[in-house]
């Protein structure tokens, strides 16, 4: 697997925390940053968006007698912001 290189800037406190953790866990600073970044990205990407949440709650399609394209048909918005 090819590794890509990036550069980040840390303030003194951030670097001190990273350095202390690196020594405490006997792991490289890079390994700690990669692990933290991977965990953050996986969590952020796994969170459901509003459509997925609404679908899971069963609130999509519960209205009766309304057009199915209510949110996408511009003619329904005429005069709305006036």
C-alpha positions, 0 to 999 in steps of 0.5 A, a space after each residue: 500500500 502506497 502511503 501519502 505524506 501530509 504536513 500539519 501544524 500543531 501549537 505547543 500544547 497539541 504537540 506536547 500532548 502528542 509527544 507525551 502520549 507517544 512516549 506513554 504508549 511507546 508508539 510513533 506520533 505518526 501512528 497516533 495521528 493516523 489512528 485518531 484521524 481514521 477513527 474520526 473519519 469513520 465516525 463522521 462518515 457513518 453518521 446518518 444524514 437527515 433523509 436516512 434518519 427520517 426514513 428510519 423514523 418512518 416519517 417519509 411518505 406519511 402525508 396524504 393527498 399531497 403531490 409526490 414532488 412537493 419538495 422538488 417542484 418549483 411551482 409550489 414555492 411561488 410566492 413563498 418568500 414574498 
